[in-house]
Amino acid sequence: MARFYGSAWVAGLAVCGLMGCSAKASPFKSVVLCDFERMPDAVSENPHYDIPTALKKPNYTNHDFRWNTSGYAEMRPVTKDEAKAAKNKPLYKFFQGKSAAQVRFSVPGDYKKITADNKPKSWETGMSLATDSYTPLKVTDWSPYRYLAFSVYNPGDKDQVLHVRFTDSASATSETSATAPAGMPATVEVDLALLAEARVNSKDMRGLTLFLDTAGQAKDPVLIVDNIGLHTATFEARKKAEVEEEAATDEEADWDSEEQEEGKVETGLVSRPGGLSGNAPVSGTAAP
């Protein structure tokens, strides 16, 4: 019997050699809510008075940068090429695709002179990806997923508390927050178990809001956001599976590579409502 299994194993190797064997796929599932890769089109964004042009390119938003902002936040694309031209290496390494969203959050002083008498206790400024926003929330059933995660890069010199609010079809909400650490990138991850705890219907979601409370700030903070998605596993588990899959695929070619210690997975900095974990990237690098 042992000899039979040995022969079968050798035969299996031969088949892999002839037909090619792919690495085992990740057991985890993910869905993208917004990756900011669809860029605005100058023609589509402006009213058309030329009928042939209007028929060819109807005037509707078909990109990833028209979230609801109520005018208190400004979102624009920032590209990897811009970061390269500016020789901004940390920002350049932050990108996983070609573009991300740069968001400027307003402060009360943008609208009125602040004095001790009129200083607001809070000032919510942010943006919402919703089923009724020009860039719509297309995935409304979140029940198959356990985590919301996205990348954030804070180019400023002050940590920012980034609030995350969830809204369902009955307008029930739940809210949490995580730190966007100053001067570096991080992966923000939220456990969606909080939805059930707040009786928010994860099967019929209507909006995701990211905002800052800038009441105590004098200068508009800026954050760069990318790769917003839902996942069935934590960032560390997904990263480990990704590394193992790549290692299985490239084992023969990279047998002598020393770039990453065997068994060790570099995740960068992960920010959760409970605090920061992982390793901060060294100068000139960014989190995955």
Sequence and secondary structure as in RCSB ss.txt:
>XXXX:A:sequence
MARFYGSAWVAGLAVCGLMGCSAKASPFKSVVLCDFERMPDAVSENPHYDIPTALKKPNYTNHDFRWNTSGYAEM
RPVTKDEAKAAKNKPLYKFFQGKSAAQVRFSVPGDYKKITADNKPKSWETGMSLATDSYTPLKVTDWSPYRYLAF
SVYNPGDKDQVLHVRFTDSASATSETSATAPAGMPATVEVDLALLAEARVNSKDMRGLTLFLDTAGQAKDPVLIV
DNIGLHTATFEARKKAEVEEEAATDEEADWDSEEQEEGKVETGLVSRPGGLSGNAPVSGTAAP
>XXXX:A:secstr
 HHHHHHHHHHHHHHHHHH       S  EEEEE S S   TTTTS   SHHHHHHS S   SS   B TTSEEE
EEEEHHHHHHTT HHHHHH SSSEEEEEEE  GGGTS   TTT  S  EEEEEEETTSSS       TT  EEEE
EEEE SSS EEEEEEEEETT  EEEEEEEE TTEEEEEEEETHHHHHTT  TTSEEEEEEEEE TT SS  EEEE
EEEEEESS HHHHHHHHHHHHHHHHTTTTTT  SS TT     EEEETTEEEE    TT    
